[in-house]
Amino acid sequence: MPDAESPQPAKKHGPSRADIDATVADIEAQVRAANDKLNERSGRPLVMAIIIGVALGGGLLLSLLLIKELFMVFAGILIVFAVFELSTALRSAGRDVPRIPLILASVAIVPAAFYWLESGHWLVFLAGVALVALWRLVELVVPSRRASRVDVLKDLAAGTFILSYVAFFAGFAVLLTAEENGQWWTLAFLITVVSVDVGAYATGINFGKHPMAPSISPKKTWEGFAGSAIFAITAAVLLAIFLLEQPWWVGVILGAVMVLTATAGDLTESLIKRDLGIKDISSLLPGHGGFLDRLDSILLSAPVAFALFLIFT
């Protein structure tokens, strides 16, 4: 009887595990290389910056679209972190600014502006300035906190500057939101300011050749400024018509003014960082630096947006 044929080994089909692992490793290497190139070109971890930007934008939208009172919480958190960052940066530069009263006053400004409007905004701000000054003067009884008269005056000026630049200016966004239908104006001016940043970044990184203020912000160019104007005015016109129910020319004014204030705010923070000798105010937000690095364009824009609201409504 003939021997039965021995079974033939099954043929393997498709790539082996080693081939798959090699392909995955190659894809990962290409993604890392592309990401590194993007980061090098943009000067920051772009993917992480986008993720954090989307998260902040989502929180803003939820606070404005659902319950206006939530905007107080959202704004309060941003203000407190920004005040802490700037006071810490100034302390590292030698200014003895008391952070506890600065944070307390900054927190108090938010509900005061929301519920008591302009009078509450101003009164709590002035009370905060007095609290910060008194706190610093009381500290002088401690030997390690004593300083010359000139240095104490500089400390008081630094504390007043922090409270004014961050908390008081940001309070105008809270004031605007508290007004009837003011949340739509807040949303409109914030989107316009974001359009300024996006337009400046997109056109500056691709076409920027002529520096705008090389001694303050070397990467800011006139081409980027022109792109920010196009983006901002276009966005503001659409927002004026479809969100604010205003004539198109109101959008032109809003966009043009926000370009100027947002750019000035960006340059102001760049000047502060240059004087302090730092690249970012902090590293709390990967890809963005710190909270103040995200608020710089908004701070000078908020009081102007509030003024435009008063004029056109």
Helices and strands as residue ranges (DSSP letters): H 17-42, H 46-65, H 69-92, H 99-139, G 143-145, H 149-162, I 163-168, H 169-178, H 182-207, E 211-213, E 217-221, H 222-242, H 248-276, H 291-299, H 301-312
